[in-house]
Amino acid sequence: EKLYHLQVLIRTSRTSLSLEKNSRITISHYQKRNGSEDMPVSIQPGLTLNVLLERTKNEMGGRFLTYSARDNNCGNFVMAILRA
C-alpha cells in the first residue's frame, strides 16, 4: 500500500499556491514534489480564495479546523473543497 497526501494547487496569473491540511490548514507557495500527480478541476470564474475557504468551512462545520489522520485528513479536506 502507498500513502498519498492530497493538496490543492491554486494557479493565478501571478502565482501558484498550495492549499493543504495536515495538523492545520496551510497556504504556501507551490513547489512540485517528485512523483506528484495533478488532476485539473474547473472552477467558476471569479471564485476567490476567501469564498472557497468560507464555503469549505460551511461544508465541514466543526471538522474544518480539527485533524485526525484516520477520519478528518487531507483527503476529507480536499473532498469538502470540491463539494463546496
C-alpha positions as CSV (number, residue, x, y, z in Angstrom):
1,E,0.0,0.0,0.0
2,K,1.0,3.5,-0.7
3,L,0.1,6.6,1.3
4,Y,-0.8,9.7,-0.6
5,H,-1.0,13.3,0.6
6,L,-3.6,15.5,-1.2
7,Q,-3.3,19.2,-1.7
8,V,-5.0,21.8,-3.9
9,L,-2.8,23.7,-6.3
10,I,-4.3,27.2,-7.0
11,R,-2.9,28.9,-10.0
12,T,-3.4,32.6,-10.6
13,S,-2.0,35.0,-13.2
14,R,0.6,36.0,-10.6
15,T,1.5,32.9,-8.5
16,S,0.9,29.3,-7.7
17,L,-0.3,28.4,-4.2
18,S,-0.6,25.1,-2.3
19,L,-3.7,24.7,0.0
20,E,-3.4,21.7,2.2
21,K,-4.4,20.2,5.6
22,N,-2.1,18.4,7.9
23,S,-2.5,19.1,11.6
24,R,-3.6,22.6,10.4
25,I,-4.7,24.2,7.2
26,T,-1.8,25.9,5.4
27,I,-1.4,28.1,2.3
28,S,2.1,28.4,0.8
29,H,3.9,28.9,-2.4
30,Y,3.6,25.8,-4.5
31,Q,6.6,23.6,-5.2
32,K,6.2,20.5,-7.2
33,R,7.3,17.3,-5.4
34,N,9.0,14.4,-7.0
35,G,6.4,11.8,-8.1
36,S,3.4,14.1,-7.6
37,E,0.4,13.9,-9.9
38,D,-2.0,16.6,-11.0
39,M,-5.7,16.3,-11.8
40,P,-7.2,19.5,-13.3
41,V,-10.5,20.8,-12.0
42,S,-12.7,23.5,-13.4
43,I,-13.9,26.3,-11.1
44,Q,-16.4,29.0,-11.6
45,P,-14.9,32.3,-12.9
46,G,-14.3,34.9,-10.2
47,L,-14.1,32.5,-7.3
48,T,-11.8,34.0,-4.6
49,L,-9.7,32.2,-2.1
50,N,-11.8,33.7,0.7
51,V,-15.1,32.4,-0.8
52,L,-13.5,29.0,-1.4
53,L,-12.5,28.7,2.2
54,E,-15.8,30.0,3.6
55,R,-17.8,27.5,1.5
56,T,-15.5,24.7,2.7
57,K,-15.9,25.8,6.3
58,N,-19.7,25.8,5.9
59,E,-19.5,22.3,4.3
60,M,-17.3,20.8,7.0
61,G,-18.8,22.6,10.0
62,G,-16.8,21.8,13.2
63,R,-14.5,19.5,11.3
64,F,-12.9,22.4,9.4
65,L,-10.1,23.1,11.8
66,T,-9.7,19.8,13.6
67,Y,-7.5,17.0,12.2
68,S,-7.4,13.2,12.5
69,A,-5.2,11.0,10.4
70,R,-7.9,8.4,10.3
71,D,-11.1,10.3,9.6
72,N,-10.5,14.1,9.1
73,N,-7.4,14.3,7.0
74,C,-6.1,15.9,3.7
75,G,-8.5,13.7,1.6
76,N,-11.6,14.7,3.6
77,F,-10.5,18.4,3.3
78,V,-10.0,18.2,-0.5
79,M,-13.3,16.4,-1.0
80,A,-15.1,19.1,1.1
81,I,-13.4,21.8,-1.1
82,L,-14.7,20.1,-4.3
83,R,-18.2,19.6,-2.9
84,A,-18.4,23.2,-1.6
